[in-house]
Structure formats: structure tokens, C-alpha cells
């Protein structure tokens, strides 16, 4: 009988036991990704609830606003003869943009609540002024004889007209003319959309896509966009009157929510905005050339030339309607609460604490011959997953950093207590608590970083992998923890 056969069979049995346990742990990690993904779904649902509350507040006060205009519009008649010699007439419109467009405004923000959710609304006081200097009609492809001069009008587009608070009147060459709702043809105004508000994780990506000059579907979508507009009749005697310089101005008292955008319709467009708000986000295609933030207020100034945009100073309604979304600019009044985005980012790292904690239990099991049932792994894994549910619930009630600290403290304490009861070894229990503290601390640091999160996260993972390789370098995986004479199998 071979005296080495029994130890060989024992080593082979231990090796297979370790291999099977690794497979079981891997399967458990994959299974625990299911509740982790359910947590991400819960985060999305709560974010959608907040968006719905914000939309409800906006619907009653006034939505996000985009101001387009003014645009000087000339109706003209196009005649055609059919094969049967029948003459038909069609009305088309020539839209002319101003030479100069200057807007000065102040925003008065307010916080509104719906349940536990908060939204910001504002009242904007805008003073718009400028001048029109039209080129010769011969350069625009419209015969002067076909223009219906007495029906000329000025149009202004406002994305949510229920936000208008007072009557509007256009001061044209020193005379006031009241606006009336509606425009005869939506194509007389450029196509554009107001800023959107979302607490979803992909907010930044959507915002970048909105202003991307390389998004293929933008023109098609915008050409079909509806426009809410106001118009005021400004009769012109003839072509000579059109060629003269005309000044205009009007005051706009407007309710809105979340953000305000303007389109650079002038050859030279300027905007000056100020508000008692500490957290503005300057959005759109152009950043302010000057801005001042003092902790409680901000002021910002924009200057945009017609050469900076991708649409002309004039167009006809029988041609392509210009889209301005790639060129609009303005401000979003941020509510400094981003618990959903940060919680979602934290949930993306759910596999890290799960894997490291399971590794600790596995090494304890291998090195001390103490056996842990898969059910014990599941309990620990569920505790780590519940961390994100607790974080989400607390972050809706308190600042995110405090919610993260409380959630981490609760879960680390829960897992550490369970490890102490299972390991019955003070040093290993402290190691478990230390590793979990480092992991949650590392994730917290990543959440505070925006531009360097990938770099720091990659370096951290390399360090973790290196530490595991270093600590396991001398383990004899075929006989990792031979029992000493007289030692109980469950001793730690």
C-alpha cells in the first residue's frame, strides 16, 4: 500500500473543495447583480417621480422658457398657372432677422415643493431692444410688387405662453403696438425647444446630445417642431420704408421654471442676466464672455455674432425652416441636490464591495478551515445591496454626503457584527471592518470626482488586485491550512 496515496487524495479533495467554493461564490456574485440592477431601477423610478413633481409645478407656474425673436415678417403672393390655364395664388412669408438684438434681464427665483421634492421656478423681467436693417428685396428673391406691405408683422416666439404675466406691446420707431397671440404660419419663426429638466443619470449625455452639431436627426425633428408665438401688425408703405433702419423694444414679464434660453437672431446678439442664485449652470452653445459669482448672486454677459451660428439672417417659408437648438444659450437654475445621479453612480460600483467582502470570507474559510454556508454569503451580499436602498432613502431627506456616511456606518456595522459572530476572531473581524471602510471611502471619493473618476477608479482597482495577489502569494492552495495536532477543525 502506497503511504503517499492518502495525503495525495486528501490534497486533491481539498483542491476540489476550494474550486467548487470559488465557483459557488462566482455564481452568488452573478445572482446578487439581479437585486443590484433592481436597485438601479428603483433609483430611476424615484428620479422619475421627482421629474413628475417638477413637471406638475412647472405646468401650473410656467415651464422652461425659450425666447425667439423678434422676427420681421413680410407676406407675399405667389401666382401659378395650371395646365388648364387656371391661375392660383398662394401666400408665403419672408422672415427677416434683426441687425442688433440686445436683451437685459433679471431672474427672481423661488423654491417650490411638492411632497419631499423641490423645484425652482423664476419670474423673468426682460427688456429687449434692437434694430432692423433689411437688405434689398432683389437680394432675397422676392419681387417688391408681390409683397403685401400693409400686412407686414413682427413675430416673437415663447415656448410656454402661459408664463406671460402682463400685456405686451412692441415699441416700433417710438410708437407702441400691442401684441396678439398666434402667428399665421409656424415657419415664420425658427424651430427651437426649451431646456429640459431631468434628474436621470444620463442628464449630461442628453444635454450634450441636444447641442451636438453632428446629431443627424436634429434638423428633421426641429423642422416639424411647433412654435408658440405672438405677433403684432407693423404695416410698411413700400420697399423704401423697409430699407430704412427701424428700432424696436419691448418688455417681457415671464414666469418660467428651471431654465431660460435665448436664440442669437441678431447679426450681433447680446444678453445680460442677473439673479440672486448661487448655483447657476450656463447652458447652450455659448458660454458668457463675462460672469460674476459671489456666493449669493450671479451676473453674466453673452455676445454672439451671426457668424457664430449656422442659420441665415432671412428665409422664406417655401425653403427650409432654420433650427436654432444648436445655437441657443442661457442659464439653468440648479437646485443643489443631485442625490439620484450620485446614488446611481454609487450603485454602478456595487460589484466592488461584494467581491472584496466575499474574498475576505473565502480567505478566512481557506486559511482557517472554518466553513461558511452559501446562505451566509447571500446574507452578507444582501446587506451590501441594501446599502444603496438605504442611501437613496436617506439622500431624499438629508444632504447626500451625510446620507452616505450614515448608510456606510450602518452596513459596515451590520456586516462587521455578523463577521465577528462567524469568524470568532478579533483580528479577522477588524480586517473585515477595515476593508469595508476603505471600499466605501474609496467609492465616496470617486463620487466627488467628475473628470478624474475613471483614472482614480482604475488605479484603485489595480491596487486592490495587487494587494490580493500579494497576500495570497504564499498560500498552498492544495493544502492551504493543515490542521495542527490537537487543533479543533473550527478553531480560528
Secondary structure, DSSP 8 states (H G I E B T S, - for coil): --TTHHHHHHHHHHHHHHHHHHHHHHHHHHHHHHHHHHHHHHHHHHHHHHHHHHHHHHHHH---EEEEEEEEEEEEEEEEE-TT--EEEEEEEEEEE-SEEEEEEEEEEEEEEETTEEEEEEEEEEEEEEEE----GGGGT--GGGB-GGG-EEEEEES-GGGB-S--EEEETTEEEE-EE--S-GGGS-B--------STTHHHHHHHHT-TT-TTHHHHHHT----EEEEE----SHHHHHS-EEEEEEEEEEEESEEEE---SSEEEEEEEES-S-EEEEES---SEEEE-SS-EEEEEEEEGGGSSS-SEEETTS---B-TTT-EEEEE--S--HHHHHHHHHTTHHHHHHHHHHHHHHHHHHH-----HHHHHHHHHHHHHHHHHHHHHHTTS-HHHHHHHHHHHHHHHHHHHHHHHH--HHHHHHHHHHHHHHHHHHHHHHH-STTHHHHHHHHHHHHHHHHHHHTTT--TTSTT---TT--TT--
